Amino acid sequence: MKLLRLLVWLLLLCQPIAGVVGAEPSATITYIGSSGYLVKTTGHKLLLDGAFDNDVARFEVTTASEPIKQQLIHAQPPFDKLDMILVSHAHKGHFEATSIAQVIINNPQALVVTTEAVYSQLAELGELQSSSLNQIHYPRSEMGQRTHISHQGLIVAMTKTAHWGGLEQLNVEVTADDVNLAYALEAASFTPENVIDIQFVTALAPQSNARFRILTHQSGNEKKAELKKQVDLMPSTYFFTASGESIAIETTGNTINIK
């Protein structure tokens, strides 16, 4: 009997402790290039400004590698079964009509959130059938007014702000599973509704209240190299520099860290 009890006790000791071993990350983030990302939570995939014009290379902006671009356009893993596609505005570093049209066609289940200018360019392109155009939502609200839309378990809060070049820009806060995410390149004009787990920021100062920050929207090779050095010394902050680079992050108590 004593031997049996000992064996049972040893078996129990060998079992993984819930929440410690094999814990699922809160999100996996894959960098496409420019200001484009794929965010994968436990049950959703979000594409953020992912189909852009590689012509931005002349400004020393990181561009999408050819394998990544082809995977994205043809909805190959990990860029398959997208739930939401964001095109924040119509500048080349965030939007290229032919590429995003193919992404939309190959992801008929996805909600596309964008601005009226982007919608108009896609409609004029002539590559999207009415069913694909019906996937696209752009807020008819006034500048600065908050609107909401839900789709397949996602909750999306949107605010339009003015952007240089006379364009409108869409700033969003998305709740996906247990993750609150903010992609607001005009952060000063966008106040989140919830505590933000992951925020994409265009500057390291002022410090945001987000639990984890992704620095984005940067150009110039020397500047990016210097920013990378700074960010590597900062807690709960990351700066992608190579197309296809990916990180998994998970929640530990009140902090979010790279797994």
PyRosetta script that sets phi, psi and omega in degrees:
from pyrosetta import init, pose_from_sequence

init()
pose = pose_from_sequence("MKLLRLLVWLLLLCQPIAGVVGAEPSATITYIGSSGYLVKTTGHKLLLDGAFDNDVARFEVTTASEPIKQQLIHAQPPFDKLDMILVSHAHKGHFEATSIAQVIINNPQALVVTTEAVYSQLAELGELQSSSLNQIHYPRSEMGQRTHISHQGLIVAMTKTAHWGGLEQLNVEVTADDVNLAYALEAASFTPENVIDIQFVTALAPQSNARFRILTHQSGNEKKAELKKQVDLMPSTYFFTASGESIAIETTGNTINIK")
pose.set_psi(1, -43.5)
pose.set_omega(1, 179.0)
pose.set_phi(2, -60.5)
pose.set_psi(2, -39.6)
pose.set_omega(2, 179.1)
pose.set_phi(3, -64.8)
pose.set_psi(3, -39.8)
pose.set_omega(3, 179.0)
pose.set_phi(4, -63.9)
pose.set_psi(4, -43.3)
pose.set_omega(4, 178.2)
pose.set_phi(5, -62.2)
pose.set_psi(5, -39.6)
pose.set_omega(5, 179.7)
pose.set_phi(6, -63.7)
pose.set_psi(6, -42.2)
pose.set_omega(6, 179.3)
pose.set_phi(7, -63.7)
pose.set_psi(7, -42.6)
pose.set_omega(7, 178.0)
pose.set_phi(8, -61.2)
pose.set_psi(8, -43.9)
pose.set_omega(8, -179.6)
pose.set_phi(9, -62.5)
pose.set_psi(9, -41.5)
pose.set_omega(9, 178.9)
pose.set_phi(10, -65.2)
pose.set_psi(10, -38.8)
pose.set_omega(10, 178.0)
pose.set_phi(11, -63.5)
pose.set_psi(11, -41.4)
pose.set_omega(11, 178.7)
pose.set_phi(12, -63.3)
pose.set_psi(12, -39.9)
pose.set_omega(12, 179.9)
pose.set_phi(13, -64.5)
pose.set_psi(13, -27.9)
pose.set_omega(13, -177.5)
pose.set_phi(14, -83.1)
pose.set_psi(14, -9.6)
pose.set_omega(14, -179.4)
pose.set_phi(15, -74.2)
pose.set_psi(15, 142.5)
pose.set_omega(15, 176.9)
pose.set_phi(16, -67.6)
pose.set_psi(16, 143.5)
pose.set_omega(16, 177.4)
pose.set_phi(17, -81.5)
pose.set_psi(17, 125.9)
pose.set_omega(17, -177.8)
pose.set_phi(18, -57.3)
pose.set_psi(18, 134.2)
pose.set_omega(18, 176.8)
pose.set_phi(19, 87.2)
pose.set_psi(19, -7.3)
pose.set_omega(19, -178.8)
pose.set_phi(20, -112.9)
pose.set_psi(20, -54.5)
pose.set_omega(20, -179.5)
pose.set_phi(21, -95.8)
pose.set_psi(21, 130.6)
pose.set_omega(21, 177.1)
pose.set_phi(22, 75.3)
pose.set_psi(22, 17.7)
pose.set_omega(22, 179.8)
pose.set_phi(23, -64.4)
pose.set_psi(23, 138.4)
pose.set_omega(23, 179.1)
pose.set_phi(24, -76.4)
pose.set_psi(24, 138.4)
pose.set_omega(24, 176.6)
pose.set_phi(25, -68.0)
pose.set_psi(25, 152.7)
pose.set_omega(25, 176.4)
pose.set_phi(26, -64.4)
pose.set_psi(26, -35.7)
pose.set_omega(26, -179.4)
pose.set_phi(27, -162.2)
pose.set_psi(27, 153.7)
pose.set_omega(27, 169.4)
pose.set_phi(28, -116.6)
pose.set_psi(28, 130.6)
pose.set_omega(28, -176.9)
pose.set_phi(29, -119.1)
pose.set_psi(29, 125.1)
pose.set_omega(29, 178.4)
pose.set_phi(30, -114.9)
pose.set_psi(30, 130.0)
pose.set_omega(30, -178.6)
pose.set_phi(31, -89.0)
pose.set_psi(31, 129.3)
pose.set_omega(31, 178.2)
pose.set_phi(32, -93.1)
pose.set_psi(32, -43.1)
pose.set_omega(32, -177.2)
pose.set_phi(33, 144.1)
pose.set_psi(33, 170.6)
pose.set_omega(33, -177.2)
pose.set_phi(34, 49.9)
pose.set_psi(34, -119.9)
pose.set_omega(34, 175.8)
pose.set_phi(35, -114.1)
pose.set_psi(35, 31.3)
pose.set_omega(35, -173.7)
pose.set_phi(36, -104.5)
pose.set_psi(36, 136.4)
pose.set_omega(36, -175.9)
pose.set_phi(37, -144.9)
pose.set_psi(37, 151.5)
pose.set_omega(37, 165.3)
pose.set_phi(38, -108.8)
pose.set_psi(38, 124.6)
pose.set_omega(38, 176.9)
pose.set_phi(39, -112.8)
pose.set_psi(39, 122.5)
pose.set_omega(39, 179.3)
pose.set_phi(40, -116.1)
pose.set_psi(40, 117.6)
pose.set_omega(40, 174.1)
pose.set_phi(41, -98.1)
pose.set_psi(41, -169.6)
pose.set_omega(41, -175.8)
pose.set_phi(42, -63.1)
pose.set_psi(42, -28.2)
pose.set_omega(42, -176.4)
pose.set_phi(43, -134.0)
pose.set_psi(43, 6.0)
pose.set_omega(43, -175.1)
pose.set_phi(44, -142.2)
pose.set_psi(44, 156.5)
pose.set_omega(44, 173.5)
pose.set_phi(45, -126.6)
pose.set_psi(45, 128.6)
pose.set_omega(45, -178.6)
pose.set_phi(46, -120.9)
pose.set_psi(46, 129.6)
pose.set_omega(46, 175.0)
pose.set_phi(47, -104.8)
pose.set_psi(47, 122.9)
pose.set_omega(47, -176.1)
pose.set_phi(48, -115.2)
pose.set_psi(48, 110.5)
pose.set_omega(48, 177.6)
pose.set_phi(49, 47.9)
pose.set_psi(49, 42.3)
pose.set_omega(49, -169.4)
pose.set_phi(50, -85.9)
pose.set_psi(50, -23.3)
pose.set_omega(50, -176.5)
pose.set_phi(51, -109.3)
pose.set_psi(51, 93.5)
pose.set_omega(51, -174.1)
pose.set_phi(52, -122.8)
pose.set_psi(52, 176.3)
pose.set_omega(52, -177.7)
pose.set_phi(53, -91.3)
pose.set_psi(53, 121.1)
pose.set_omega(53, -179.4)
pose.set_phi(54, -68.1)
pose.set_psi(54, -1.9)
pose.set_omega(54, 174.9)
pose.set_phi(55, -61.8)
pose.set_psi(55, -17.2)
pose.set_omega(55, 178.9)
pose.set_phi(56, -65.8)
pose.set_psi(56, -8.3)
pose.set_omega(56, 177.0)
pose.set_phi(57, -57.4)
pose.set_psi(57, -27.7)
pose.set_omega(57, -179.4)
pose.set_phi(58, -67.3)
pose.set_psi(58, -15.5)
pose.set_omega(58, 175.1)
pose.set_phi(59, -98.5)
pose.set_psi(59, 12.6)
pose.set_omega(59, -176.9)
pose.set_phi(60, 57.8)
pose.set_psi(60, 42.7)
pose.set_omega(60, 171.0)
pose.set_phi(61, -94.5)
pose.set_psi(61, 139.4)
pose.set_omega(61, 177.7)
pose.set_phi(62, -62.5)
pose.set_psi(62, 128.9)
pose.set_omega(62, -178.4)
pose.set_phi(63, -105.7)
pose.set_psi(63, 166.9)
pose.set_omega(63, 178.8)
pose.set_phi(64, -76.2)
pose.set_psi(64, 133.3)
pose.set_omega(64, 174.0)
pose.set_phi(65, -66.8)
pose.set_psi(65, 156.5)
pose.set_omega(65, -178.1)
pose.set_phi(66, -61.9)
pose.set_psi(66, -43.3)
pose.set_omega(66, 176.8)
pose.set_phi(67, -59.7)
pose.set_psi(67, -42.4)
pose.set_omega(67, 179.4)
pose.set_phi(68, -64.3)
pose.set_psi(68, -43.6)
pose.set_omega(68, -180.0)
pose.set_phi(69, -60.7)
pose.set_psi(69, -43.2)
pose.set_omega(69, -179.7)
pose.set_phi(70, -67.9)
pose.set_psi(70, -40.8)
pose.set_omega(70, 176.7)
pose.set_phi(71, -60.3)
pose.set_psi(71, -40.9)
pose.set_omega(71, -178.9)
pose.set_phi(72, -66.8)
pose.set_psi(72, -51.0)
pose.set_omega(72, -176.5)
pose.set_phi(73, -61.3)
pose.set_psi(73, -38.8)
pose.set_omega(73, -175.5)
pose.set_phi(74, -95.4)
pose.set_psi(74, 11.1)
pose.set_omega(74, 176.5)
pose.set_phi(75, 55.0)
pose.set_psi(75, 44.8)
pose.set_omega(75, 175.9)
pose.set_phi(76, -94.5)
pose.set_psi(76, 148.8)
pose.set_omega(76, -179.1)
pose.set_phi(77, -52.4)
pose.set_psi(77, 139.3)
pose.set_omega(77, 5.5)
pose.set_phi(78, -89.7)
pose.set_psi(78, 10.7)
pose.set_omega(78, -174.2)
pose.set_phi(79, -94.9)
pose.set_psi(79, 26.5)
pose.set_omega(79, 178.0)
pose.set_phi(80, -98.5)
pose.set_psi(80, 161.5)
pose.set_omega(80, 173.1)
pose.set_phi(81, 54.1)
pose.set_psi(81, 47.3)
pose.set_omega(81, 178.4)
pose.set_phi(82, -69.5)
pose.set_psi(82, 141.6)
pose.set_omega(82, 176.3)
pose.set_phi(83, -95.5)
pose.set_psi(83, -32.1)
pose.set_omega(83, -179.3)
pose.set_phi(84, -144.4)
pose.set_psi(84, 140.0)
pose.set_omega(84, 175.9)
pose.set_phi(85, -123.1)
pose.set_psi(85, 121.1)
pose.set_omega(85, 176.7)
pose.set_phi(86, -106.0)
pose.set_psi(86, 130.7)
pose.set_omega(86, 165.3)
pose.set_phi(87, -121.2)
pose.set_psi(87, 105.4)
pose.set_omega(87, -170.1)
pose.set_phi(88, -69.6)
pose.set_psi(88, -33.0)
pose.set_omega(88, 177.5)
pose.set_phi(89, -168.5)
pose.set_psi(89, 178.8)
pose.set_omega(89, -166.6)
pose.set_phi(90, -94.8)
pose.set_psi(90, 12.5)
pose.set_omega(90, 175.8)
pose.set_phi(91, -73.0)
pose.set_psi(91, 153.6)
pose.set_omega(91, -172.8)
pose.set_phi(92, -59.2)
pose.set_psi(92, -32.2)
pose.set_omega(92, -178.6)
pose.set_phi(93, -73.5)
pose.set_psi(93, -2.2)
pose.set_omega(93, -176.9)
pose.set_phi(94, -129.9)
pose.set_psi(94, -13.2)
pose.set_omega(94, -169.8)
pose.set_phi(95, -156.7)
pose.set_psi(95, 129.8)
pose.set_omega(95, 169.9)
pose.set_phi(96, -136.2)
pose.set_psi(96, 118.0)
pose.set_omega(96, -165.6)
pose.set_phi(97, -58.5)
pose.set_psi(97, -48.1)
pose.set_omega(97, -176.3)
pose.set_phi(98, -63.0)
pose.set_psi(98, -42.5)
pose.set_omega(98, -178.5)
pose.set_phi(99, -66.9)
pose.set_psi(99, -47.0)
pose.set_omega(99, -177.3)
pose.set_phi(100, -68.6)
pose.set_psi(100, -30.1)
pose.set_omega(100, 176.0)
pose.set_phi(101, -60.8)
pose.set_psi(101, -43.0)
pose.set_omega(101, 178.5)
pose.set_phi(102, -66.0)
pose.set_psi(102, -38.0)
pose.set_omega(102, 177.6)
pose.set_phi(103, -62.5)
pose.set_psi(103, -42.2)
pose.set_omega(103, -179.9)
pose.set_phi(104, -65.7)
pose.set_psi(104, -45.3)
pose.set_omega(104, 180.0)
pose.set_phi(105, -59.0)
pose.set_psi(105, -39.9)
pose.set_omega(105, -176.8)
pose.set_phi(106, -85.4)
pose.set_psi(106, 0.7)
pose.set_omega(106, 175.6)
pose.set_phi(107, -132.9)
pose.set_psi(107, 67.6)
pose.set_omega(107, -175.0)
pose.set_phi(108, -65.2)
pose.set_psi(108, -13.9)
pose.set_omega(108, -180.0)
pose.set_phi(109, -87.8)
pose.set_psi(109, -7.5)
pose.set_omega(109, -171.4)
pose.set_phi(110, -85.3)
pose.set_psi(110, 143.5)
pose.set_omega(110, 167.5)
pose.set_phi(111, -85.9)
pose.set_psi(111, 132.1)
pose.set_omega(111, 177.8)
pose.set_phi(112, -109.0)
pose.set_psi(112, 121.5)
pose.set_omega(112, 177.5)
pose.set_phi(113, -114.4)
pose.set_psi(113, 132.6)
pose.set_omega(113, -173.4)
pose.set_phi(114, -164.5)
pose.set_psi(114, -163.1)
pose.set_omega(114, 178.5)
pose.set_phi(115, -104.8)
pose.set_psi(115, 166.7)
pose.set_omega(115, 179.4)
pose.set_phi(116, -63.6)
pose.set_psi(116, -35.0)
pose.set_omega(116, -179.8)
pose.set_phi(117, -62.9)
pose.set_psi(117, -42.0)
pose.set_omega(117, 178.2)
pose.set_phi(118, -66.2)
pose.set_psi(118, -44.9)
pose.set_omega(118, 178.6)
pose.set_phi(119, -57.3)
pose.set_psi(119, -43.5)
pose.set_omega(119, -178.3)
pose.set_phi(120, -63.1)
pose.set_psi(120, -42.1)
pose.set_omega(120, 179.2)
pose.set_phi(121, -64.7)
pose.set_psi(121, -38.8)
pose.set_omega(121, 178.8)
pose.set_phi(122, -68.0)
pose.set_psi(122, -39.1)
pose.set_omega(122, 178.8)
pose.set_phi(123, -65.7)
pose.set_psi(123, -40.5)
pose.set_omega(123, -179.7)
pose.set_phi(124, -70.6)
pose.set_psi(124, -24.1)
pose.set_omega(124, -179.0)
pose.set_phi(125, -61.4)
pose.set_psi(125, -35.1)
pose.set_omega(125, 176.6)
pose.set_phi(126, 82.5)
pose.set_psi(126, 7.5)
pose.set_omega(126, -178.5)
pose.set_phi(127, -93.5)
pose.set_psi(127, -14.8)
pose.set_omega(127, -176.1)
pose.set_phi(128, -101.2)
pose.set_psi(128, 130.2)
pose.set_omega(128, 172.5)
pose.set_phi(129, -73.9)
pose.set_psi(129, 168.5)
pose.set_omega(129, -177.9)
pose.set_phi(130, -59.2)
pose.set_psi(130, -34.4)
pose.set_omega(130, -180.0)
pose.set_phi(131, -63.3)
pose.set_psi(131, -38.5)
pose.set_omega(131, 178.1)
pose.set_phi(132, -71.6)
pose.set_psi(132, -39.8)
pose.set_omega(132, 177.5)
pose.set_phi(133, -63.4)
pose.set_psi(133, -31.0)
pose.set_omega(133, 179.3)
pose.set_phi(134, -70.8)
pose.set_psi(134, -14.9)
pose.set_omega(134, 175.4)
pose.set_phi(135, -73.3)
pose.set_psi(135, -18.5)
pose.set_omega(135, -170.8)
pose.set_phi(136, -89.7)
pose.set_psi(136, 129.6)
pose.set_omega(136, 176.6)
pose.set_phi(137, -121.4)
pose.set_psi(137, 127.6)
pose.set_omega(137, 170.8)
pose.set_phi(138, -128.4)
pose.set_psi(138, 133.6)
pose.set_omega(138, -176.2)
pose.set_phi(139, -68.2)
pose.set_psi(139, 136.5)
pose.set_omega(139, 176.5)
pose.set_phi(140, -93.2)
pose.set_psi(140, 13.1)
pose.set_omega(140, -175.2)
pose.set_phi(141, -76.0)
pose.set_psi(141, 170.3)
pose.set_omega(141, 175.3)
pose.set_phi(142, -76.6)
pose.set_psi(142, 161.3)
pose.set_omega(142, 176.0)
pose.set_phi(143, -55.7)
pose.set_psi(143, 132.9)
pose.set_omega(143, 177.1)
pose.set_phi(144, 83.6)
pose.set_psi(144, -9.3)
pose.set_omega(144, -179.6)
pose.set_phi(145, -84.2)
pose.set_psi(145, 132.9)
pose.set_omega(145, -178.5)
pose.set_phi(146, -84.5)
pose.set_psi(146, 132.3)
pose.set_omega(146, 173.6)
pose.set_phi(147, -129.4)
pose.set_psi(147, 163.8)
pose.set_omega(147, -176.4)
pose.set_phi(148, -134.2)
pose.set_psi(148, 151.8)
pose.set_omega(148, 172.1)
pose.set_phi(149, -149.2)
pose.set_psi(149, 147.2)
pose.set_omega(149, 177.6)
pose.set_phi(150, -122.0)
pose.set_psi(150, 151.0)
pose.set_omega(150, -177.2)
pose.set_phi(151, -160.6)
pose.set_psi(151, 119.9)
pose.set_omega(151, 175.1)
pose.set_phi(152, 48.9)
pose.set_psi(152, 44.0)
pose.set_omega(152, 178.0)
pose.set_phi(153, 88.1)
pose.set_psi(153, -6.7)
pose.set_omega(153, 175.8)
pose.set_phi(154, -87.4)
pose.set_psi(154, 144.7)
pose.set_omega(154, 171.2)
pose.set_phi(155, -119.3)
pose.set_psi(155, 122.1)
pose.set_omega(155, -174.1)
pose.set_phi(156, -120.1)
pose.set_psi(156, 121.4)
pose.set_omega(156, 172.9)
pose.set_phi(157, -103.6)
pose.set_psi(157, 133.2)
pose.set_omega(157, -173.0)
pose.set_phi(158, -130.2)
pose.set_psi(158, 142.7)
pose.set_omega(158, 174.2)
pose.set_phi(159, -139.4)
pose.set_psi(159, 129.6)
pose.set_omega(159, 175.4)
pose.set_phi(160, -87.6)
pose.set_psi(160, 137.1)
pose.set_omega(160, 174.6)
pose.set_phi(161, -134.0)
pose.set_psi(161, 161.9)
pose.set_omega(161, 178.1)
pose.set_phi(162, -76.4)
pose.set_psi(162, 142.8)
pose.set_omega(162, 178.8)
pose.set_phi(163, -129.4)
pose.set_psi(163, 159.1)
pose.set_omega(163, -175.9)
pose.set_phi(164, -63.9)
pose.set_psi(164, 153.5)
pose.set_omega(164, -176.4)
pose.set_phi(165, 85.4)
pose.set_psi(165, 9.2)
pose.set_omega(165, 178.6)
pose.set_phi(166, 78.1)
pose.set_psi(166, 14.3)
pose.set_omega(166, -178.5)
pose.set_phi(167, -93.6)
pose.set_psi(167, 156.8)
pose.set_omega(167, 167.8)
pose.set_phi(168, -89.7)
pose.set_psi(168, 146.4)
pose.set_omega(168, 176.6)
pose.set_phi(169, -124.3)
pose.set_psi(169, 140.5)
pose.set_omega(169, 179.5)
pose.set_phi(170, -102.6)
pose.set_psi(170, 122.4)
pose.set_omega(170, 176.4)
pose.set_phi(171, -106.1)
pose.set_psi(171, 133.8)
pose.set_omega(171, -173.3)
pose.set_phi(172, -130.1)
pose.set_psi(172, 151.6)
pose.set_omega(172, 167.3)
pose.set_phi(173, -123.8)
pose.set_psi(173, 126.4)
pose.set_omega(173, -175.0)
pose.set_phi(174, -122.5)
pose.set_psi(174, 131.1)
pose.set_omega(174, 170.7)
pose.set_phi(175, -103.2)
pose.set_psi(175, 115.4)
pose.set_omega(175, -179.6)
pose.set_phi(176, -127.7)
pose.set_psi(176, 111.3)
pose.set_omega(176, -176.7)
pose.set_phi(177, 58.2)
pose.set_psi(177, -120.6)
pose.set_omega(177, -177.8)
pose.set_phi(178, -100.7)
pose.set_psi(178, 17.4)
pose.set_omega(178, -174.6)
pose.set_phi(179, -117.9)
pose.set_psi(179, 128.6)
pose.set_omega(179, 170.1)
pose.set_phi(180, -103.3)
pose.set_psi(180, 122.4)
pose.set_omega(180, -172.9)
pose.set_phi(181, -124.0)
pose.set_psi(181, 139.3)
pose.set_omega(181, 176.9)
pose.set_phi(182, -123.5)
pose.set_psi(182, 126.0)
pose.set_omega(182, 173.6)
pose.set_phi(183, -122.4)
pose.set_psi(183, 92.9)
pose.set_omega(183, -174.4)
pose.set_phi(184, -136.1)
pose.set_psi(184, 95.4)
pose.set_omega(184, -177.1)
pose.set_phi(185, -71.6)
pose.set_psi(185, -18.6)
pose.set_omega(185, 171.6)
pose.set_phi(186, -106.2)
pose.set_psi(186, 64.7)
pose.set_omega(186, -170.7)
pose.set_phi(187, -61.0)
pose.set_psi(187, -31.3)
pose.set_omega(187, -178.3)
pose.set_phi(188, -64.6)
pose.set_psi(188, -22.7)
pose.set_omega(188, -178.5)
pose.set_phi(189, -101.9)
pose.set_psi(189, 10.5)
pose.set_omega(189, -175.0)
pose.set_phi(190, -133.1)
pose.set_psi(190, 117.5)
pose.set_omega(190, 178.6)
pose.set_phi(191, -105.6)
pose.set_psi(191, 116.9)
pose.set_omega(191, -179.3)
pose.set_phi(192, -63.1)
pose.set_psi(192, 152.0)
pose.set_omega(192, 177.9)
pose.set_phi(193, -88.8)
pose.set_psi(193, -22.9)
pose.set_omega(193, -176.1)
pose.set_phi(194, -127.7)
pose.set_psi(194, 171.2)
pose.set_omega(194, 169.8)
pose.set_phi(195, -65.6)
pose.set_psi(195, 126.6)
pose.set_omega(195, -174.9)
pose.set_phi(196, -92.0)
pose.set_psi(196, 126.9)
pose.set_omega(196, 177.2)
pose.set_phi(197, -81.2)
pose.set_psi(197, -47.2)
pose.set_omega(197, -178.1)
pose.set_phi(198, -129.0)
pose.set_psi(198, 122.7)
pose.set_omega(198, 178.1)
pose.set_phi(199, -125.6)
pose.set_psi(199, 132.7)
pose.set_omega(199, 173.9)
pose.set_phi(200, -90.2)
pose.set_psi(200, 121.1)
pose.set_omega(200, -173.4)
pose.set_phi(201, -122.0)
pose.set_psi(201, 151.4)
pose.set_omega(201, -179.9)
pose.set_phi(202, -99.3)
pose.set_psi(202, -4.5)
pose.set_omega(202, 178.9)
pose.set_phi(203, -150.2)
pose.set_psi(203, 152.4)
pose.set_omega(203, -179.6)
pose.set_phi(204, -82.6)
pose.set_psi(204, -16.2)
pose.set_omega(204, 176.8)
pose.set_phi(205, -134.3)
pose.set_psi(205, 143.7)
pose.set_omega(205, -0.2)
pose.set_phi(206, -71.5)
pose.set_psi(206, 157.1)
pose.set_omega(206, -179.2)
pose.set_phi(207, -65.9)
pose.set_psi(207, 133.7)
pose.set_omega(207, 176.7)
pose.set_phi(208, -89.5)
pose.set_psi(208, 169.3)
pose.set_omega(208, 178.9)
pose.set_phi(209, -92.4)
pose.set_psi(209, 6.5)
pose.set_omega(209, -179.2)
pose.set_phi(210, -66.6)
pose.set_psi(210, 151.0)
pose.set_omega(210, -179.3)
pose.set_phi(211, -76.5)
pose.set_psi(211, -25.6)
pose.set_omega(211, 177.1)
pose.set_phi(212, -146.6)
pose.set_psi(212, 135.6)
pose.set_omega(212, -176.5)
pose.set_phi(213, -118.8)
pose.set_psi(213, 141.7)
pose.set_omega(213, 171.6)
pose.set_phi(214, -115.6)
pose.set_psi(214, 117.4)
pose.set_omega(214, 176.1)
pose.set_phi(215, -77.3)
pose.set_psi(215, 132.5)
pose.set_omega(215, -176.5)
pose.set_phi(216, -143.3)
pose.set_psi(216, 179.4)
pose.set_omega(216, 173.3)
pose.set_phi(217, 61.8)
pose.set_psi(217, 51.4)
pose.set_omega(217, -177.9)
pose.set_phi(218, -119.6)
pose.set_psi(218, 151.4)
pose.set_omega(218, 178.6)
pose.set_phi(219, -139.7)
pose.set_psi(219, 164.6)
pose.set_omega(219, -179.4)
pose.set_phi(220, 88.4)
pose.set_psi(220, 115.9)
pose.set_omega(220, -174.6)
pose.set_phi(221, -63.0)
pose.set_psi(221, -42.5)
pose.set_omega(221, 179.6)
pose.set_phi(222, -65.8)
pose.set_psi(222, -41.9)
pose.set_omega(222, 179.3)
pose.set_phi(223, -63.4)
pose.set_psi(223, -43.4)
pose.set_omega(223, -179.3)
pose.set_phi(224, -64.6)
pose.set_psi(224, -39.3)
pose.set_omega(224, 179.0)
pose.set_phi(225, -62.9)
pose.set_psi(225, -40.8)
pose.set_omega(225, 179.1)
pose.set_phi(226, -68.6)
pose.set_psi(226, -41.5)
pose.set_omega(226, 178.4)
pose.set_phi(227, -63.3)
pose.set_psi(227, -37.9)
pose.set_omega(227, 179.1)
pose.set_phi(228, -60.4)
pose.set_psi(228, -41.8)
pose.set_omega(228, 178.4)
pose.set_phi(229, -62.0)
pose.set_psi(229, -43.0)
pose.set_omega(229, -179.7)
pose.set_phi(230, -64.3)
pose.set_psi(230, -47.4)
pose.set_omega(230, -175.0)
pose.set_phi(231, -66.0)
pose.set_psi(231, -35.3)
pose.set_omega(231, -179.6)
pose.set_phi(232, -62.5)
pose.set_psi(232, -18.2)
pose.set_omega(232, 178.6)
pose.set_phi(233, -95.4)
pose.set_psi(233, -1.9)
pose.set_omega(233, -175.8)
pose.set_phi(234, -101.3)
pose.set_psi(234, 139.7)
pose.set_omega(234, 176.1)
pose.set_phi(235, -74.9)
pose.set_psi(235, 149.4)
pose.set_omega(235, 173.0)
pose.set_phi(236, 51.6)
pose.set_psi(236, 38.1)
pose.set_omega(236, 179.4)
pose.set_phi(237, -142.6)
pose.set_psi(237, 143.5)
pose.set_omega(237, -179.9)
pose.set_phi(238, -144.6)
pose.set_psi(238, 150.6)
pose.set_omega(238, 178.3)
pose.set_phi(239, -135.0)
pose.set_psi(239, 114.0)
pose.set_omega(239, 178.8)
pose.set_phi(240, -80.0)
pose.set_psi(240, 142.1)
pose.set_omega(240, 179.8)
pose.set_phi(241, -130.4)
pose.set_psi(241, -4.4)
pose.set_omega(241, -177.1)
pose.set_phi(242, -135.2)
pose.set_psi(242, 133.1)
pose.set_omega(242, 177.2)
pose.set_phi(243, -60.2)
pose.set_psi(243, 131.3)
pose.set_omega(243, -178.5)
pose.set_phi(244, 94.4)
pose.set_psi(244, -9.8)
pose.set_omega(244, 178.0)
pose.set_phi(245, -64.2)
pose.set_psi(245, 140.7)
pose.set_omega(245, -175.7)
pose.set_phi(246, -140.9)
pose.set_psi(246, 143.7)
pose.set_omega(246, 174.6)
pose.set_phi(247, -133.5)
pose.set_psi(247, 150.0)
pose.set_omega(247, 172.0)
pose.set_phi(248, -110.6)
pose.set_psi(248, 132.3)
pose.set_omega(248, 178.9)
pose.set_phi(249, -122.4)
pose.set_psi(249, 148.8)
pose.set_omega(249, -178.1)
pose.set_phi(250, -140.5)
pose.set_psi(250, 157.3)
pose.set_omega(250, -178.9)
pose.set_phi(251, -88.3)
pose.set_psi(251, 131.1)
pose.set_omega(251, 173.6)
pose.set_phi(252, -129.0)
pose.set_psi(252, 103.9)
pose.set_omega(252, -175.7)
pose.set_phi(253, 64.2)
pose.set_psi(253, -122.5)
pose.set_omega(253, -179.3)
pose.set_phi(254, -99.4)
pose.set_psi(254, 9.0)
pose.set_omega(254, -178.4)
pose.set_phi(255, -119.5)
pose.set_psi(255, 157.9)
pose.set_omega(255, 174.2)
pose.set_phi(256, -120.2)
pose.set_psi(256, 129.8)
pose.set_omega(256, -177.0)
pose.set_phi(257, -134.2)
pose.set_psi(257, 162.0)
pose.set_omega(257, 175.5)
pose.set_phi(258, -70.5)
pose.set_psi(258, 131.6)
pose.set_omega(258, -177.1)
pose.set_phi(259, -73.3)
pose.dump_pdb("model.pdb")
